[in-house]
Amino acid sequence: MIYIRSPRFLPLNRPMRLTALLLLLAPLTLDAQVRARAIGLAPGVFRPGPLNAITDVDGVRVGHATVTAGDSIRTGVTAILPHGGDLFRDRVPAALHVGNGFGKLLGVTQLRELGEVETPILLTCTLCIWQTGDALAQWMLAKPENANVRSINPVVGETNDGGLNATRARPGMAAAVQQALAGASSGPVAEGSVGAGHGTVMFGWKGGMGTSSRKLPASLGGYTVGVLVQGNYGGVLQMAGVPIGPLLGRYAFQRDVEREAGASRDNGGDLGAERGDGSCMIVIATDAPLLARNLERMGARAVMGLARTGSSASNGSGDYVLAFSTNAKVRRSPDATVNTNDEMGNDAMSALFQAVTEATEEALYNAMLMATPVSSRAGTIRPVPVDSVRALLRTRGIGVSR
C-alpha cells in the first residue's frame, strides 16, 4: 500500500499545484525497484559504459556485506578494489575532496600527503570505521607478499546510519570486511539497501548504494569514469530539475516553511532529516592517466552532481569524494626513487569534469530508486514511491516516448 501525502498545504505555485493534482489522480500500484534510466532519468550528454557502473573501469571490483542482527543492527560494508594486483606495491594515484567535513575518514592524512592509496577502499557506518580499518589492515598484512610490511594505511569512509541501525552497539565487523573483500567482482554492482547502504536514509526515504558510469567519445580520449555512492543525506529532493520532495510533501525545513504559511504537519522524518543533515560518500574511478591534483579537481565536480539532487551540504553533512586512477602509466611503486608519468594536461580535463558530474547525479538516483524497505526496532524506512516519481516526471515530459 503506497501512501502519498497530500500536497494541499504546500506553498506551491499554480503549475506545481496542477502537477500535484495529476499525481494524486494517477493510479497507484506496488512500486518495484528500477534504475534511473528505466524511468527516463539519464543525466547529461555522455553515454554510460556497458554496466553503467563503477566496474566499467577495467579492473575495478566491488563487494558488499550486509549486516543484520536481531531487531536493531542494520549496517554493512562495501569494498572497492582499484585493481586485482598487489595494491601495496602497485599503488594507484588518489585524492580527496571534502564538500562538508562533518564526518570521519580513516587514512586521510597519508592519502593527502602522498596522493595515493595502498589498500582497498571500504565504506561502512560511522562508529564502525575503526573496527573496519583494523580488519582491513589485518587482511592486507596476512598476504604472504606483505610478510615484512610494518606499516599499512587502510582507507575507510563512513556515513551515520544511526536512524535504523543501533550504531552504538558497534557490532564486530571483521567477518563483514572479509566477506565484502572476498566477494568483490568486476560485474554488475548491487544497489540500494545493501552493504554500507543497508541502514542509510536519503531525503527521508530509504537510501543506499548506487553506481553509474560515463564513456567519453574517442575524440575526447575514450576514457571511462565510474562512480559509486553511499547515500545518506537530506535536503530538497529534485530529479532532472523536478521538485520531487516538495511535490511528495517531504523536504528539509518543511515544518518551518509550512508554519510560516499557516499550516504544519509531520513529514515522517526525524530532526536530522528535517534539517537536511546526513552524509554522502562518493568514490570515483577512472582509467584516464591522472595524478592527485587533477583527481581532486574531479572530486570537486562530483559535489556538483550531489547538488543537482537537492543537497545543500548542511552543517551536519559529511560529504567526501575519493577519486583514483587505474591507468598503468601513473601507478606508483613504494621502491621507486623517480616516477615518470604521462599525465593528462589541464586543458583535457573538461570532458572528465562533465562525465563525473553526470555519473554522480545518476548514481545517487539509482541509490534511492533501487532501495528496498528496511525495518528495525526504530521503525521502518520505505523507499521513495517510484510510480509517483514516474508520474511526476512524465508531467514534465521526462520518460515519455516521443
C-alpha positions in Angstrom: 0.0 0.0 0.0 1.6 3.3 -1.1 0.8 6.4 0.9 1.2 9.7 -0.8 0.9 12.8 1.4 -1.5 15.4 0.1 0.3 18.5 -1.1 -2.6 20.8 -0.3 -0.7 22.6 2.4 2.4 23.2 0.4 3.1 26.8 -0.7 3.2 25.7 -4.4 2.7 27.9 -7.5 -0.1 27.1 -9.9 1.9 24.7 -12.2 3.1 22.8 -9.2 -0.4 22.5 -7.8 -1.6 21.1 -11.2 1.2 18.6 -11.2 0.4 17.5 -7.7 -3.2 17.0 -8.6 -2.3 14.9 -11.6 -0.1 12.8 -9.2 -3.0 12.2 -6.8 -5.3 11.1 -9.7 -2.7 8.7 -11.1 -3.3 5.0 -10.4 -1.3 3.6 -7.5 0.4 0.3 -7.9 3.0 -1.6 -6.0 6.4 0.0 -6.8 9.3 -2.1 -8.0 13.0 -1.3 -7.9 14.2 0.4 -11.0 17.4 2.1 -12.1 17.1 5.7 -13.0 17.2 5.2 -16.8 14.1 2.9 -16.6 12.0 6.0 -15.8 13.8 8.4 -18.1 16.4 9.8 -15.8 19.6 9.9 -17.9 21.6 13.0 -16.8 23.9 14.7 -19.2 25.2 14.0 -22.7 27.7 11.2 -22.4 26.7 7.6 -22.7 27.3 5.1 -19.9 29.5 2.1 -20.1 28.1 -1.4 -20.7 27.2 -1.9 -17.0 26.5 1.7 -16.2 28.6 1.1 -13.0 32.0 1.9 -11.5 33.1 -1.6 -12.6 33.0 -0.3 -16.2 36.5 1.0 -15.4 38.7 -2.0 -16.2 40.0 -3.9 -13.2 37.8 -2.3 -10.6 35.9 -4.7 -8.3 33.1 -4.1 -5.8 31.8 -6.3 -3.0 29.1 -5.9 -0.3 28.5 -7.5 3.0 25.1 -6.6 4.6 25.0 -7.0 8.4 21.6 -7.7 10.0 21.3 -8.9 13.6 18.2 -9.1 15.8 15.9 -6.2 15.7 18.4 -3.4 15.8 21.6 -4.0 13.8 21.2 -2.8 10.2 24.5 -1.9 8.7 27.2 -3.3 6.4 30.5 -2.9 4.5 31.2 -2.1 0.9 34.6 -2.7 -0.6 36.1 -1.1 -3.7 39.3 -2.6 -5.1 41.1 -0.5 -7.8 42.7 -3.5 -9.5 43.3 -7.2 -8.9 47.0 -7.0 -8.3 49.2 -6.1 -5.2 47.8 -2.7 -4.2 50.6 -2.2 -1.6 53.3 -2.4 -4.3 51.3 -1.2 -7.3 49.6 1.8 -5.7 47.1 4.0 -7.6 47.1 7.8 -7.6 44.3 9.1 -5.4 42.9 12.3 -4.0 40.2 13.5 -1.6 37.8 16.4 -2.0 35.7 17.5 1.0 32.4 19.1 0.3 31.5 19.4 4.0 33.7 17.8 6.6 31.3 16.7 9.4 32.4 13.1 9.4 35.3 10.7 9.7 37.6 9.3 7.1 40.3 6.8 8.1 43.7 7.2 6.4 43.1 10.6 5.1 46.3 12.3 6.1 48.6 9.9 4.4 46.3 9.8 1.3 46.6 13.6 1.0 50.3 13.7 1.8 51.3 11.0 -0.8 48.5 11.3 -3.3 47.9 7.5 -3.5 46.1 4.6 -1.9 47.7 1.3 -1.0 44.7 -0.7 0.2 41.1 -1.3 -1.0 38.7 1.5 -0.1 36.0 0.4 2.4 32.7 2.1 3.3 30.7 1.4 6.5 28.9 3.0 9.4 30.2 5.9 11.5 31.1 4.0 14.6 32.3 1.0 12.7 35.2 2.6 10.9 37.9 1.7 13.4 36.9 -1.9 13.5 36.6 -2.0 9.8 40.0 -0.3 9.4 41.6 -2.8 11.7 40.1 -5.7 9.8 41.3 -4.3 6.5 44.8 -3.9 7.9 44.8 -7.5 9.1 43.6 -8.7 5.7 46.5 -6.8 4.0 49.1 -8.0 6.5 48.0 -11.6 6.1 49.0 -11.7 2.5 52.3 -13.6 2.0 53.8 -10.9 -0.1 53.3 -8.4 2.8 55.2 -10.6 5.4 57.7 -7.8 6.0 55.3 -4.9 5.9 55.4 -2.8 9.1 53.0 0.0 8.2 49.7 0.0 6.4 47.2 2.8 5.7 43.6 1.5 5.4 41.2 3.9 3.8 37.7 3.7 5.3 34.8 6.1 4.8 31.5 6.2 6.6 28.0 7.7 6.9 25.9 7.6 10.0 23.1 5.0 9.7 22.1 5.6 13.3 18.4 6.1 12.4 17.8 2.5 11.5 20.9 0.9 13.0 21.9 0.7 16.7 25.2 2.2 15.8 26.4 2.4 19.5 26.2 -1.4 19.7 29.3 -1.4 17.4 29.0 -5.0 16.1 32.2 -6.8 15.2 32.9 -6.0 11.5 35.8 -8.4 10.8 33.7 -11.1 9.2 31.8 -8.5 7.1 35.1 -7.0 5.9 36.3 -10.4 4.8 33.0 -11.2 3.1 33.0 -7.9 1.2 36.6 -8.3 0.0 36.2 -12.0 -0.9 33.0 -11.3 -2.8 34.3 -8.3 -4.8 33.7 -8.8 -8.5 34.1 -6.8 -11.8 30.5 -7.5 -12.9 27.2 -5.7 -12.2 27.1 -3.9 -8.8 24.2 -4.5 -6.4 22.5 -1.2 -5.5 20.0 0.0 -2.9 19.8 -1.3 0.7 22.9 -3.5 0.6 26.4 -3.4 2.1 27.2 0.0 3.6 23.9 1.3 2.3 21.8 -1.1 4.4 20.8 1.4 7.1 21.0 4.7 5.2 18.3 7.3 4.5 18.1 9.9 1.7 15.7 12.9 1.9 13.6 11.0 4.5 13.2 7.9 2.3 15.4 4.8 2.1 18.8 5.5 0.8 21.6 3.1 -0.2 24.4 2.3 -2.6 24.2 3.5 -6.2 26.6 3.5 -9.2 26.9 4.8 -12.7 29.5 5.4 -15.4 30.3 7.5 -18.4 32.4 6.6 -21.5 33.9 9.5 -23.3 33.9 9.6 -27.2 37.2 8.5 -28.8 37.8 12.1 -29.9 37.9 13.1 -26.2 40.2 10.2 -25.2 37.7 7.4 -24.9 38.3 7.2 -21.1 35.8 5.8 -18.7 34.6 7.4 -15.4 32.8 5.3 -12.8 31.1 6.5 -9.6 29.9 4.6 -6.6 27.9 6.4 -3.8 26.8 5.7 -0.3 23.8 8.0 0.0 22.7 9.0 3.5 21.8 12.7 3.3 18.9 15.2 3.1 17.8 18.4 1.5 15.1 19.2 -1.1 14.9 16.2 -3.5 14.9 17.0 -7.1 15.3 14.8 -10.1 16.1 16.3 -13.5 15.1 19.6 -12.0 11.6 18.4 -11.0 10.9 19.2 -7.3 10.0 15.7 -6.2 10.4 16.3 -2.5 8.0 19.3 -2.2 5.5 17.6 -4.5 5.5 14.5 -2.4 5.3 16.5 0.8 8.7 15.7 2.3 11.7 18.1 2.3 14.2 19.9 4.6 12.9 22.7 6.7 9.3 21.7 5.9 8.0 22.4 9.4 9.3 26.0 9.4 8.1 26.6 5.8 4.6 25.3 6.4 4.3 27.0 9.8 5.1 30.3 8.1 2.4 29.5 5.5 -0.1 28.9 8.3 -0.1 25.1 8.2 2.1 22.5 9.8 2.2 18.7 9.7 4.6 15.9 10.5 6.6 14.8 7.4 7.5 11.5 9.0 11.2 12.3 9.4 13.4 12.9 12.4 15.1 16.2 13.1 18.2 15.3 11.1 16.1 14.6 8.0 14.1 17.7 8.7 17.2 19.9 8.7 18.7 18.1 5.7 21.5 16.5 7.7 23.3 13.3 6.8 26.3 12.3 4.7 27.4 11.1 1.4 30.5 9.1 0.4 31.4 9.3 -3.3 34.1 7.1 -4.9 35.3 7.9 -8.4 37.4 5.5 -10.6 38.8 6.4 -14.0 41.2 4.9 -16.4 42.4 8.3 -17.5 46.1 8.9 -16.6 45.7 11.4 -13.7 47.7 12.2 -10.6 46.3 13.5 -7.3 45.9 17.2 -8.3 43.6 16.6 -11.2 41.8 13.7 -9.4 41.0 16.2 -6.6 39.6 18.5 -9.3 37.3 15.7 -10.5 36.2 15.2 -6.9 35.1 18.8 -6.7 32.9 18.3 -9.7 31.2 15.2 -8.2 29.9 17.6 -5.5 28.1 19.4 -8.3 26.3 16.2 -9.2 25.4 15.8 -5.5 23.9 19.3 -5.5 21.8 18.6 -8.5 19.8 16.0 -6.5 18.9 18.7 -3.9 21.6 18.6 -1.3 22.9 21.9 0.1 25.6 20.2 2.2 24.1 21.1 5.6 26.1 21.7 8.7 25.6 18.1 9.8 26.6 16.6 6.5 29.8 14.8 5.8 30.3 14.9 2.1 33.6 13.2 1.0 34.8 12.3 -2.5 37.6 9.8 -3.1 39.0 9.6 -6.6 41.6 7.3 -8.1 43.1 6.4 -11.5 43.7 2.8 -12.5 45.9 3.8 -15.5 49.1 1.7 -15.5 51.1 4.8 -16.7 50.6 6.6 -13.4 50.8 3.8 -10.8 53.3 4.1 -8.0 55.9 1.7 -6.6 57.0 2.4 -3.0 60.5 1.4 -4.0 60.8 3.9 -6.9 63.3 6.7 -6.5 62.0 8.6 -9.5 58.5 8.5 -11.0 57.9 9.4 -14.6 54.3 9.8 -15.6 52.3 10.6 -18.7 49.6 12.6 -17.1 46.7 14.3 -18.9 47.1 18.1 -19.3 44.7 20.5 -17.7 43.1 21.6 -20.9 42.0 18.0 -21.5 40.1 17.7 -18.2 36.8 19.4 -19.0 35.1 16.3 -20.6 36.1 14.3 -17.5 34.6 17.0 -15.3 31.3 16.8 -17.2 31.4 13.0 -17.1 31.9 12.7 -13.3 29.1 15.3 -12.7 26.7 13.3 -14.8 27.6 9.9 -13.3 27.4 11.2 -9.7 23.9 12.5 -10.2 22.7 9.3 -11.8 24.4 7.1 -9.2 22.5 9.0 -6.4 19.2 8.5 -8.2 20.0 4.8 -8.5 20.7 4.6 -4.8 17.2 5.8 -4.0 15.3 4.1 -6.8 16.9 0.7 -6.1 16.4 0.8 -2.4 14.0 -1.6 -0.6 12.3 -1.1 2.8 14.3 -1.7 5.9 12.8 -2.2 9.4 14.4 -2.3 12.8 13.4 -1.6 16.3 13.5 2.1 15.4 10.8 1.7 12.7 10.6 1.2 9.0 12.0 3.4 6.3 10.5 2.9 2.9 11.8 3.9 -0.5 10.6 6.9 -2.4 7.4 5.8 -4.3 8.8 5.0 -7.8 5.4 5.1 -9.5 4.7 8.5 -8.1 8.1 9.8 -9.2 7.5 8.4 -12.7 4.1 10.2 -12.8 5.7 13.5 -11.8 8.5 13.2 -14.3 6.0 12.4 -17.1 4.1 15.6 -16.4 7.3 17.4 -17.4 7.8 15.2 -20.5 10.6 13.1 -18.9 10.4 9.4 -19.6 7.7 9.9 -22.3 8.3 8.4 -25.7 8.3 11.0 -28.4 
